[in-house]
Amino acid sequence: MSIDYAKQSKFLSYVLRHRPDEIGILLDDAGWVEVDVLLKACARHGTVIRRDELDRIVATSDKQRFAFSDDRTRIRANQGHSVAVDLGYAPATPPDVLYHGTPESAVKSILRTGLQRRERHHVHLSERVETATKVGERRGRAIVLVIDAKRMHEDGIKFYVTPNRVWLVDEVPAKYIAVVP
């Protein structure tokens, strides 16, 4: 039987970022759950994932959505949570420019009000135009926004960076945003 790793990865993202309760697990304050607990709960709820499959999902995810603890007994999502977690990332100095991909329909509003985190913990920014384009294309024609991260940082706005190089901020006020020509 062929394993649909993309489907399993999306399911794990949903559970570890948004709805752990849906399969009856609890995340600790930092978003971790024991791997054995996760795999048993997934199986009880109709998504069987073996440990070797989970290892492959974590290792090969193009977006590096997940991380194992150092002893590989726990797992969590790296970012994108809508459930309350404290990922414990230390403030970091961003590159001068970061990017955010968004659907064309949202640009007018963003340029007026800025980027808001909404139901998530942070606004996600990327170091590469290509990554931002992929993110923006999920909901239509993508527009890439250029974020003046250097000026934001100089103005006292805190940035955090995840192990998979996603930059996180609480918000991006409109004055720091331009559209990629």
C-alpha positions as CSV (number, residue, x, y, z in Angstrom):
1,M,0.0,0.0,0.0
2,S,1.4,3.4,-1.0
3,I,1.6,6.0,1.8
4,D,0.3,9.5,1.0
5,Y,2.9,11.5,2.9
6,A,1.5,14.9,1.9
7,K,-1.9,13.9,3.3
8,Q,-0.4,12.7,6.5
9,S,1.7,15.9,6.8
10,K,-1.4,18.0,6.4
11,F,-3.2,16.0,9.0
12,L,-0.3,16.4,11.4
13,S,-0.2,20.1,10.8
14,Y,-3.9,20.4,11.5
15,V,-3.6,18.4,14.8
16,L,-0.4,19.9,16.1
17,R,-1.1,23.5,15.1
18,H,-4.9,23.9,15.4
19,R,-6.9,20.9,16.8
20,P,-5.1,18.5,19.1
21,D,-8.4,18.0,20.9
22,E,-9.8,16.4,17.7
23,I,-7.8,13.3,18.3
24,G,-7.8,13.6,22.1
25,I,-4.2,14.8,22.8
26,L,-2.9,17.7,24.8
27,L,0.1,19.8,23.8
28,D,2.3,21.0,26.6
29,D,2.9,24.8,27.0
30,A,5.6,24.8,24.3
31,G,3.5,22.8,21.8
32,W,5.2,19.4,22.4
33,V,3.5,16.0,22.6
34,E,5.0,12.6,23.1
35,V,5.5,10.8,19.8
36,D,4.0,7.5,21.1
37,V,0.9,9.4,22.4
38,L,0.5,11.2,19.0
39,L,0.8,8.0,16.9
40,K,-1.7,6.0,19.1
41,A,-4.2,8.9,19.0
42,C,-3.9,9.2,15.2
43,A,-4.5,5.5,14.8
44,R,-7.6,5.6,17.1
45,H,-9.0,8.3,14.9
46,G,-8.4,6.6,11.6
47,T,-5.0,7.9,10.5
48,V,-2.4,5.2,11.0
49,I,1.1,6.6,10.9
50,R,4.0,4.4,11.7
51,R,7.1,5.8,13.5
52,D,9.3,5.3,10.3
53,E,6.6,7.2,8.3
54,L,6.6,10.0,10.9
55,D,10.4,10.2,10.7
56,R,10.2,10.5,6.9
57,I,7.5,13.2,7.1
58,V,9.6,15.3,9.5
59,A,12.8,14.8,7.5
60,T,11.4,15.4,4.1
61,S,8.8,18.1,4.6
62,D,9.6,20.8,2.1
63,K,8.4,23.4,4.6
64,Q,10.0,21.7,7.6
65,R,6.8,22.1,9.6
66,F,7.8,19.8,12.4
67,A,10.6,19.3,14.9
68,F,11.5,16.4,17.2
69,S,12.9,17.0,20.6
70,D,16.6,16.3,21.0
71,D,15.9,12.8,22.3
72,R,13.3,12.3,19.5
73,T,10.6,11.3,22.0
74,R,8.5,14.4,21.4
75,I,7.2,16.3,18.4
76,R,5.7,19.7,17.7
77,A,4.9,22.1,14.8
78,N,7.5,24.8,14.3
79,Q,5.0,27.6,13.8
80,G,1.5,28.5,12.6
81,H,-0.4,27.6,15.8
82,S,-3.9,28.8,16.5
83,V,-3.8,27.1,19.9
84,A,-2.0,28.7,22.8
85,V,1.6,27.7,22.9
86,D,4.9,29.4,23.7
87,L,7.5,28.2,21.2
88,G,10.2,29.8,23.2
89,Y,12.0,31.4,20.3
90,A,14.5,34.1,21.3
91,P,14.3,37.5,19.6
92,A,16.6,37.6,16.6
93,T,17.9,40.2,14.2
94,P,16.2,39.8,10.8
95,P,17.8,40.4,7.4
96,D,17.2,43.8,6.0
97,V,14.3,42.7,3.8
98,L,11.7,39.9,4.2
99,Y,8.8,38.9,2.1
100,H,5.1,37.9,2.6
101,G,3.0,36.2,-0.1
102,T,-0.7,37.0,-0.1
103,P,-3.6,36.6,-2.5
104,E,-4.1,39.6,-4.9
105,S,-7.5,40.3,-3.3
106,A,-6.0,41.1,0.1
107,V,-3.3,43.6,-1.1
108,K,-5.4,46.8,-0.9
109,S,-6.5,46.1,2.7
110,I,-3.0,45.1,3.8
111,L,-1.5,48.3,2.3
112,R,-4.0,50.2,4.3
113,T,-4.0,48.4,7.7
114,G,-0.8,46.3,7.6
115,L,-0.4,42.5,8.2
116,Q,-2.2,41.2,11.2
117,R,-1.7,37.8,12.8
118,R,-5.5,37.2,13.1
119,E,-6.2,33.7,14.6
120,R,-2.5,32.8,14.6
121,H,0.2,33.7,17.0
122,H,2.4,35.6,14.5
123,V,2.6,37.0,11.0
124,H,4.9,34.7,9.0
125,L,7.6,36.2,6.8
126,S,10.2,34.5,4.5
127,E,13.7,35.3,3.3
128,R,12.9,34.3,-0.3
129,V,10.5,35.7,-2.9
130,E,10.0,32.2,-4.2
131,T,8.8,31.0,-0.8
132,A,6.5,33.9,-0.3
133,T,5.0,33.3,-3.8
134,K,4.2,29.7,-3.0
135,V,2.5,30.8,0.2
136,G,0.5,33.5,-1.6
137,E,-0.6,31.1,-4.3
138,R,-2.6,28.9,-1.9
139,R,-5.6,31.2,-2.3
140,G,-5.4,32.7,-5.8
141,R,-3.0,34.8,-7.7
142,A,0.0,35.7,-5.5
143,I,1.3,39.1,-4.8
144,V,4.6,39.3,-2.9
145,L,5.0,42.1,-0.4
146,V,8.4,43.5,0.6
147,I,8.8,44.1,4.3
148,D,11.4,46.6,5.5
149,A,12.5,44.3,8.3
150,K,15.6,46.4,9.1
151,R,13.6,49.5,9.8
152,M,11.0,47.6,11.8
153,H,13.8,46.1,13.9
154,E,15.5,49.5,14.4
155,D,12.1,50.8,15.5
156,G,11.9,48.2,18.3
157,I,9.7,45.6,16.7
158,K,10.7,42.1,17.8
159,F,11.4,39.3,15.3
160,Y,11.7,35.6,16.0
161,V,13.0,32.9,13.7
162,T,12.0,29.3,13.6
163,P,14.3,26.3,12.9
164,N,13.0,26.2,9.4
165,R,13.8,29.9,8.8
166,V,10.3,31.3,9.0
167,W,10.4,34.8,10.5
168,L,7.7,35.7,13.0
169,V,6.4,39.1,14.2
170,D,3.3,40.1,16.0
171,E,2.3,42.4,13.2
172,V,3.7,44.4,10.3
173,P,2.4,48.0,10.2
174,A,1.5,49.3,6.7
175,K,4.4,51.8,6.7
176,Y,6.9,49.0,6.4
177,I,5.2,47.2,3.4
178,A,5.7,47.7,-0.3
179,V,4.6,45.5,-3.3
180,V,7.3,43.7,-5.3
181,P,7.3,45.4,-8.7
